[in-house]
Amino acid sequence: MICEMVTNNRYDKGMTNKIFTYSAFEFQEIIQDAILQAQSIGATDAAVEVSEGNGLSVSVRNGEVETIERSVDKSLGISIFIGQQRGNASTSDFTKDSIARTIQAAYDIARYTAPDPFAGLADADSLENNPKDLDLYHPWDISVEEAVEIAKRAEAGAFAVSPMIRNSDGASIATNQSHFQMGTTKGFLGGYPFSRHFISCAPIASLNKRKGAAMQRDDWYSASRVPQELSHPEAIGRYAAHRALSRLGARPIPTQKCPVIFEAPVAVGLMGAFVQATSGTSLYRKSSFLLDSLGQQIFADHVHVNEDPHRLRQSGSTPFDDEGVRTTPRTVVSKGILNGYFLSTYTARKLGMKTTGNSGGSHYLKMTSDRTQEGDDFAGLARKMGRGLIVTELMGQGVNYVTGDYSRGAFGYWVDAGVIQHPVEEITIAGNLKQMFLDIEAIGTDTIVRGTKETGSILIKEMMIGGS
């Protein structure tokens, strides 16, 4: 059985009617009918998700429009279980005949799939039956002409900073609105609308116009679920330009060991490595450098990582995961000790544990430190480091998640006496993530949100720098 058809707040009030073709109730009717059809042909369990979305993306380069893209998409996906045999199929055609063929296809796949003792839907007692409205839906009623003008303003803001901003990789703006509903035979039925908006700019700086002169590129962007919370286009362009200009005159440094600061936008990558190493799939496959680390010290003892899926308007917020399992705020790392993994129903069963409501990945994560003080902004962190390297860009994929070995190309700035001396290029940084986590000495107040993660810049005690 599945639940009575319900939606919430603004979803109920028809605020999506002008943007989407289907209402929440129409999606729920499709789900109800699909599950009944699946059961009628022999499915013991089924899960259905239906979604649609639309968006606009515009890019300009050197004041001229490069691309204008409008996207309209919809999808129905169904998972069918015959005992512990599982089959999946999907379609973008919502006609009854197409949905019936999709259901049959999923059923036929399940028939010929080997049984998996850990397969199955999330248990009924773990499902979220009264989801919170997290205010995730803020559509942007913007025309193509208005989007082009915003992108041009961002790029013009970059060019206005200095005549040494001589070219551009372009500026872009994107907006997307979507909604979905999902239901299972275990009693879950629910969904919600959400939005995402984005403005970016990528200027190119050069000391002179001479052909073949050294050039440096950097970029910046602003993203939010709420269009009014995006940074001003000109401010994005100006900051991107200053970043590009600051890279001019970059040179290598000698090979050495020294402290390293990961600037906040790249420091979120360290959080991503932590999530991957503590996710159920990596753990049950024994392909993680943090295997069997629950309850162990994995970060320095002043570091905390909190997961809060219920922050209003935030990317990474959701009342339930991809299986309908309720989400709960929790402290994943406390004083450096790992308190929990990131598990779906399937991976939890493989590990003999319970789901953490993380089917689909981690939710909004924030890393903090007990040592952070009011003056520990970006400049303050450089002063605290004294002498060493600030990393602002990473290249390549040199991360071994089985061993934790870490080696990547980098761009950054050399610091001496707590002050940036010059930009640095053509180097690599190397270490081991397990030791790097333990060697975190400070986290700055210059916090930034990138995707679903938030942190300030991170100072690591020592890494190997491969240079000239």
Disulfide bonds with the S-S distance in Angstrom:
none
